[in-house]
Amino acid sequence: MPSHKNYRKICEELLLPLDIRIYEDKDNKRDMRPWDMQVHNPELYKRVLSYGSKCSLPLGDSYMEGWWDASALDKFFEKLTKNRPRIPSHLPIFLSVPFIQRKAAEFFHTLYERIVNPQNRILSKQVAEQHYDLGNDFYEIMLDSPLTADGNTDTSNESYMQYTCGYWRDARNLHEAQRNKLDLICKKLHLPRKGSQSGRLERILELGSGFGGFAKYATENYDCEVTCYNISQEQVAYPRKLNEGNPRVKIRHEDYRDAFIDESKNYFDFAVSIGNLEHVGPLNYRNYMQGVHHCLKPEGLFLVHTIGRHISAKPGQADPWITKWIFPGGHLSSASQITKAAEGFFTLLDMHNFGHDYGPTLGEWFKNFDRNWQKFIDNGGDNGDRFYKTLQTFFGKFNESFDSREKYFKRFYRMWKGYLLRTKGAFDSGSLDLFQLVFGKGNLSSAYAPVR
């Protein structure tokens, strides 16, 4: 079998056209640039190459383990995803028993996901427990909360805790970008401004409430009431507290499918899905559209805000590192997959792609996370001890354990940094999309006016 020097040469040849160089610890780093790869463990090359086209998994795992670094990790992934390298199919390592066993396991896993619905009522709870239930105090150090506001932001009555892409047109900071996004959604639905109509409130169905920011913003600024469905225990507790005393907001700790009942037929004027479709899965898209159609009144509007991809993917074709550590069961859809699922239920009225706004959003999330992380874990009584126990459970699900609290924190920090900056890089390169689609139920009696 080739030595690590041969594997390094193969990796260098793959990365050179992407303008990425490799440096080991012993190398002269005088000409090393921020996006270049600094390899601490030479076994990295073989480990990554041995996964072939699924190399995202060992690349991410090895970063978590400290095998390599890049000063500008987001720029590294931007270059990597701009023109994805093709790993040669003739490498001797592809004839090894471990590789063949792994490929067989991948085949059966993909087959399993196409037969067994990985986003059914039972399995869909995994992402809520693994990701969204990490703790609201943790997400407060990263998102647009009072803890992350700068001196130019008035947060006296603002805490939207948005965990989706902001809208950066005319925005000076993350808080303004997220408020812009919320107002853009309300305007695309053509909601009546608060106080503009007497008595009647427009009814909005929200599938997946997040941390309750949309419900808060919409009901405080427009004549509407919002009913939310969410299966995350933490993401139910937070919006209930956030909207405490607001009778216009109802938070239900239920699966989104529980909204599609007989009593909801033609009940809602509008529906929104903000960062929820990523967890629905292609096997459920058609039923998802049918359920929303059931709930909406004739001529009702349905807005979908979701991360997307350029090319349609089948079940089991998601990024393996992301689905392992960050969003189990997650799946990104193409625009055609969404519109095809809507056929016969809705008319497409508007489509807006502002994927490049996700780069600065993720950048601000990382800055907040990085700036507040040490203080968060040092606050033992309130955050650190609880989060330490959370991480023991989190990594225990992957049969990983460490002999000190600091090692748990370090592993999670590198995982979360890798998640935020690799995703930022993919958006910066234009490899991922952010779709906002507006659908109408039936034939509208007047022309829909798009909003930007």
LOGUDREN-879265 format. One record per residue (C-alpha): x, y, z. Coordinates in steps of 0.5 Angstrom, whole numbers, padded with zeros to 4 digits, always signed. Layout:
# LOGUDREN-879265
XYZ;...
This chain:
# LOGUDREN-879265
+0000+0000+0000;+0002+0007-0001;+0006+0011+0004;+0003+0017+0007;+0007+0021+0003;+0004+0018-0003;-0003+0020+0000;-0001+0027+0001;+0001+0028-0006;-0006+0025-0008;-0009+0030-0004;-0004+0036-0006;-0006+0034-0013;-0014+0035-0011;-0013+0041-0008;-0008+0045-0012;-0014+0047-0017;-0018+0050-0012;-0012+0054-0009;-0011+0050-0003;-0004+0048+0000;-0002+0043+0005;+0003+0044+0010;+0005+0039+0016;+0008+0042+0022;+0015+0040+0020;+0014+0044+0014;+0016+0052+0013;+0010+0056+0013;+0013+0062+0011;+0008+0062+0005;+0002+0059+0008;-0005+0063+0007;-0011+0063+0012;-0015+0058+0008;-0009+0053+0007;-0009+0046+0011;-0005+0045+0017;-0004+0038+0018;-0002+0035+0025;-0003+0028+0024;-0001+0025+0017;-0005+0019+0018;-0011+0024+0015;-0009+0023+0008;-0011+0016+0008;-0017+0017+0013;-0020+0022+0008;-0019+0018+0002;-0021+0012+0004;-0028+0014+0004;-0028+0016-0003;-0034+0021-0005;-0036+0021+0003;-0030+0024+0005;-0034+0030+0008;-0035+0025+0014;-0028+0024+0016;-0026+0031+0014;-0030+0033+0019;-0029+0028+0024;-0021+0029+0024;-0022+0036+0025;-0026+0035+0031;-0021+0031+0034;-0015+0036+0032;-0012+0033+0026;-0012+0039+0022;-0013+0046+0022;-0014+0052+0018;-0014+0059+0020;-0020+0062+0016;-0024+0055+0016;-0030+0058+0012;-0025+0061+0007;-0022+0053+0006;-0029+0051+0005;-0031+0056+0001;-0026+0054-0004;-0027+0047-0003;-0035+0047-0004;-0034+0052-0010;-0031+0046-0015;-0031+0040-0011;-0025+0035-0012;-0026+0028-0015;-0023+0023-0012;-0019+0018-0017;-0023+0011-0017;-0017+0007-0018;-0013+0008-0012;-0011+0002-0009;-0014+0003-0002;-0021+0002-0005;-0020-0005-0006;-0018-0006+0002;-0023-0010+0006;-0025-0004+0010;-0027+0000+0004;-0031-0005+0001;-0035-0006+0008;-0036+0001+0009;-0039+0002+0002;-0043-0004+0003;-0046-0001+0010;-0047+0006+0006;-0051+0002+0001;-0056-0001+0006;-0056+0005+0010;-0059+0009+0003;-0063+0003+0002;-0066+0003+0009;-0067+0011+0008;-0071+0010+0002;-0075+0004+0005;-0076+0007+0012;-0078+0014+0013;-0073+0017+0017;-0077+0023+0018;-0083+0019+0021;-0086+0021+0028;-0082+0017+0032;-0075+0018+0028;-0076+0026+0027;-0075+0027+0035;-0068+0025+0034;-0066+0032+0031;-0070+0035+0037;-0067+0032+0042;-0060+0032+0039;-0060+0039+0037;-0065+0043+0039;-0065+0041+0046;-0058+0043+0047;-0061+0048+0052;-0064+0055+0051;-0058+0058+0055;-0053+0056+0050;-0057+0058+0044;-0058+0065+0047;-0050+0066+0047;-0050+0065+0039;-0057+0068+0036;-0060+0075+0036;-0061+0075+0044;-0060+0081+0049;-0054+0077+0050;-0051+0078+0043;-0053+0086+0042;-0048+0091+0040;-0049+0098+0043;-0053+0100+0037;-0058+0096+0038;-0064+0097+0042;-0066+0090+0045;-0071+0093+0050;-0077+0090+0047;-0073+0085+0042;-0071+0078+0043;-0073+0074+0037;-0068+0069+0037;-0068+0067+0030;-0064+0061+0028;-0065+0062+0020;-0062+0066+0015;-0063+0074+0016;-0064+0079+0011;-0058+0083+0010;-0061+0089+0006;-0060+0095+0009;-0058+0092+0016;-0052+0094+0020;-0052+0088+0025;-0055+0081+0026;-0061+0084+0030;-0063+0088+0024;-0062+0083+0019;-0067+0078+0023;-0072+0083+0024;-0072+0085+0017;-0073+0078+0015;-0079+0077+0020;-0082+0083+0017;-0080+0081+0010;-0084+0075+0011;-0090+0079+0014;-0090+0083+0008;-0090+0077+0003;-0096+0075+0006;-0099+0082+0006;-0101+0082+0013;-0105+0088+0015;-0101+0093+0020;-0103+0093+0027;-0109+0097+0028;-0111+0097+0021;-0117+0093+0021;-0122+0093+0027;-0124+0087+0031;-0121+0081+0026;-0115+0078+0027;-0112+0074+0021;-0110+0067+0023;-0103+0064+0022;-0101+0057+0022;-0093+0056+0024;-0090+0049+0023;-0084+0049+0027;-0084+0055+0032;-0077+0056+0033;-0075+0060+0039;-0082+0064+0038;-0079+0070+0034;-0084+0070+0028;-0090+0069+0033;-0088+0075+0037;-0086+0080+0031;-0092+0078+0027;-0097+0079+0033;-0094+0085+0036;-0093+0089+0029;-0099+0086+0025;-0107+0084+0026;-0106+0077+0027;-0106+0071+0031;-0101+0065+0031;-0101+0058+0032;-0095+0054+0033;-0093+0047+0033;-0086+0044+0035;-0083+0038+0038;-0077+0040+0041;-0078+0041+0049;-0073+0047+0049;-0076+0050+0043;-0083+0050+0046;-0081+0053+0053;-0077+0059+0050;-0083+0061+0046;-0088+0060+0051;-0084+0065+0056;-0082+0070+0050;-0089+0071+0049;-0092+0070+0056;-0098+0074+0057;-0099+0075+0049;-0106+0072+0048;-0105+0072+0040;-0100+0067+0041;-0101+0059+0042;-0095+0054+0042;-0097+0047+0042;-0092+0041+0044;-0094+0037+0038;-0092+0034+0031;-0093+0039+0025;-0097+0033+0023;-0102+0034+0029;-0104+0041+0025;-0107+0037+0019;-0114+0035+0023;-0121+0035+0021;-0122+0041+0026;-0117+0045+0022;-0120+0045+0015;-0120+0052+0012;-0119+0055+0019;-0112+0059+0017;-0111+0065+0013;-0104+0064+0012;-0099+0059+0014;-0091+0059+0014;-0085+0054+0015;-0079+0058+0017;-0073+0053+0017;-0078+0047+0018;-0078+0044+0011;-0071+0041+0012;-0073+0036+0017;-0079+0034+0013;-0076+0029+0008;-0077+0028+0001;-0082+0022+0003;-0086+0027+0007;-0086+0033+0002;-0093+0031-0002;-0097+0030+0005;-0094+0036+0008;-0097+0040+0002;-0103+0037+0002;-0104+0038+0010;-0102+0045+0009;-0107+0046+0003;-0113+0042+0008;-0112+0048+0013;-0112+0054+0009;-0118+0058+0007;-0119+0059-0001;-0114+0064-0003;-0110+0063+0003;-0102+0064+0002;-0097+0059+0005;-0089+0062+0005;-0084+0057+0005;-0077+0059+0008;-0072+0054+0007;-0064+0052+0006;-0064+0049-0001;-0059+0046-0006;-0058+0046-0014;-0060+0039-0016;-0065+0034-0013;-0063+0029-0008;-0066+0023-0006;-0067+0020+0001;-0060+0018+0004;-0056+0023+0000;-0055+0028+0005;-0048+0031+0008;-0046+0025+0012;-0042+0029+0017;-0048+0034+0018;-0053+0028+0019;-0049+0025+0024;-0047+0031+0029;-0052+0036+0027;-0058+0035+0024;-0060+0027+0024;-0065+0026+0019;-0064+0033+0015;-0065+0033+0008;-0064+0039+0003;-0069+0040-0003;-0068+0043-0009;-0073+0048-0012;-0076+0043-0017;-0077+0038-0011;-0081+0043-0007;-0086+0046-0013;-0087+0039-0015;-0090+0037-0008;-0094+0043-0009;-0097+0041-0016;-0105+0040-0015;-0105+0044-0008;-0102+0050-0009;-0100+0056-0015;-0093+0058-0014;-0094+0066-0014;-0086+0068-0012;-0080+0065-0011;-0074+0069-0008;-0067+0066-0007;-0062+0070-0002;-0057+0065+0000;-0051+0069+0000;-0055+0073+0006;-0053+0066+0010;-0046+0067+0010;-0046+0074+0014;-0051+0071+0018;-0047+0065+0020;-0041+0069+0021;-0044+0073+0026;-0047+0067+0030;-0040+0064+0030;-0037+0071+0033;-0042+0071+0038;-0041+0063+0040;-0033+0064+0040;-0034+0071+0044;-0039+0068+0049;-0036+0061+0049;-0031+0061+0055;-0036+0065+0059;-0041+0060+0058;-0038+0054+0060;-0034+0058+0066;-0041+0060+0069;-0041+0053+0073;-0047+0054+0077;-0052+0056+0072;-0049+0054+0065;-0043+0050+0065;-0045+0044+0070;-0051+0043+0066;-0048+0043+0059;-0042+0039+0061;-0048+0033+0063;-0051+0035+0057;-0045+0034+0053;-0044+0027+0056;-0050+0025+0054;-0049+0028+0047;-0043+0024+0046;-0045+0018+0049;-0050+0017+0044;-0044+0016+0039;-0040+0012+0044;-0035+0017+0046;-0033+0019+0053;-0027+0023+0055;-0023+0023+0062;-0024+0031+0063;-0029+0036+0063;-0025+0040+0059;-0024+0035+0053;-0032+0035+0053;-0032+0042+0052;-0026+0042+0047;-0029+0037+0042;-0036+0040+0042;-0033+0047+0041;-0029+0044+0035;-0035+0041+0032;-0040+0047+0033;-0034+0051+0030;-0034+0046+0024;-0041+0046+0023;-0042+0054+0023;-0036+0055+0019;-0036+0050+0014;-0044+0052+0012;-0042+0059+0012;-0036+0057+0007;-0042+0053+0003;-0046+0059+0002;-0041+0064+0001;-0039+0059-0005;-0046+0059-0008;-0046+0052-0007;-0053+0052-0002;-0059+0056-0003;-0064+0060+0001;-0071+0060-0002;-0077+0063+0000;-0083+0061-0004;-0090+0064-0003;-0096+0059-0005;-0103+0061-0006;-0109+0056-0005;-0113+0056-0011;-0114+0061-0016;-0113+0068-0013;-0118+0073-0015;-0113+0079-0016;-0105+0079-0018;-0100+0077-0012;-0095+0083-0011;-0088+0080-0010;-0084+0084-0004;-0077+0085-0004;
